[in-house]
Amino acid sequence: MKCLEMFNLQDRVGYITGAGRGIGKVLAKNIAAAGAIVAVADIDKATADRTCAEIIAEGDRAIAVHADVTDEISCADMITRITDQYDRLDFGINNAGGGNELPALDMSKEDFMRVIELNIAGVFLPSKAAASYMKDHGGGTIVNTASMSASIVNVPQTISAYNTSKAGCRHLTKSCAVEWAQYGIRVNSVSPGYMMTELTQRISHMHPLWLPMIPQGRIGDPADLVGAFVYLISDASAYATGTDIIVDGGYTCI
Ligand SMILES: NC(=O)c1ccc[n+]([C@@H]2O[C@H](COP(=O)([O-])OP(=O)(O)OC[C@H]3O[C@@H](n4cnc5c(N)ncnc54)[C@H](O)[C@@H]3O)[C@@H](O)[C@H]2O)c1
């Protein structure tokens, strides 16, 4: 296979959760532009519809799917919707996620569990639904959006539930990679550093505090993540499973 052919995504079919906005939206647009058919999945169907319309307006291919990643039936329905229409599923990107900013001493069990449910069960459930199909259809590749917070504790914000959930996401990635390698299913993750999205814009007062801690001296653009995801959903990463690519401007080096 020629070098760049390994990255070819032409006619590959897959879903991206949380693709109505933010990182997921940028991934959906770029991966569709690379020739793939992308199911834009989000709990907020209106944003999924908008992302999908933008992709189609560019002459690329997408469908919008309502999916709640914390709901097992909703995740199974998402996979059925895609495979009924296209009769294949090559990749899945479990990107939907979020957190809260609460000091650990003030956090209720409910607040803690909401983040754990979204960022761990919200990766497990679509992964399970996708792998159930891929297992009987020649395999596939799953990529989870973890975070640099899986391996460091961000300061000064107090986000212990988020940090814990992303560490769980990393280990879930490795566990599924080991269990599903026998079916030709690869499972990897990408760990972004600070990226400019609605999530981080909500706490823009933190940005001046973060910048001195980022060796590259800037907050990332979601487009900075596209290469890592394309590598992991393409054949270029055929021998990579259970691994994580940190894309953080050098934050976790210091
Ligand atoms: N922005 C960052 O700096 C950053 C850094 C590291 C990791 N991440 C991770 O990247 C991912 C995307 O982050 P973002 O900044 O684009 O977030 P965002 O808040 O801008 O977008 C998240 C998307 O997920 C959707 N969503 C939320 N709950 C859902 C559910 N239950 N089911 C389906 N969809 C749901 C939302 O509707 C939204 O469209 C998250 O997993 C986040 O933890 C973000």
The ligand as a Gaussian input file, in Angstrom:
#p B3LYP/6-31G(d) Opt

LIG

0 1
 N      -12.627000      21.317000      24.702000
 C      -11.585000      20.852000      25.335000
 O      -10.672000      21.615000      25.731000
 C      -11.429000      19.387000      25.589000
 C      -10.213000      18.927000      26.093000
 C      -10.047000      17.571000      26.324000
 C      -11.081000      16.693000      26.050000
 N      -12.251000      17.176000      25.578000
 C      -13.312000      16.205000      25.323000
 O      -13.709000      16.315000      23.965000
 C      -15.078000      15.937000      23.835000
 C      -15.825000      17.032000      23.099000
 O      -15.646000      18.237000      23.813000
 P      -16.157000      19.638000      23.267000
 O      -15.269000      20.667000      23.862000
 O      -16.368000      19.590000      21.818000
 O      -17.577000      19.711000      24.047000
 P      -18.897000      20.528000      23.713000
 O      -19.585000      20.711000      25.038000
 O      -18.620000      21.741000      22.892000
 O      -19.738000      19.497000      22.815000
 C      -20.188000      18.289000      23.366000
 C      -21.282000      17.721000      22.468000
 O      -21.734000      16.483000      23.072000
 C      -23.146000      16.457000      23.061000
 N      -23.632000      15.616000      24.143000
 C      -23.643000      15.888000      25.484000
 N      -24.219000      14.885000      26.161000
 C      -24.566000      13.946000      25.239000
 C      -25.211000      12.682000      25.332000
 N      -25.622000      12.168000      26.510000
 N      -25.389000      11.971000      24.194000
 C      -24.994000      12.464000      22.985000
 N      -24.406000      13.674000      22.841000
 C      -24.196000      14.395000      23.964000
 C      -23.569000      17.921000      23.239000
 O      -24.902000      18.149000      22.815000
 C      -22.524000      18.633000      22.375000
 O      -22.939000      18.743000      21.038000
 C      -15.577000      15.655000      25.265000
 O      -15.491000      14.283000      25.520000
 C      -14.584000      16.427000      26.111000
 O      -14.487000      15.920000      27.420000
 C      -12.466000      18.499000      25.333000

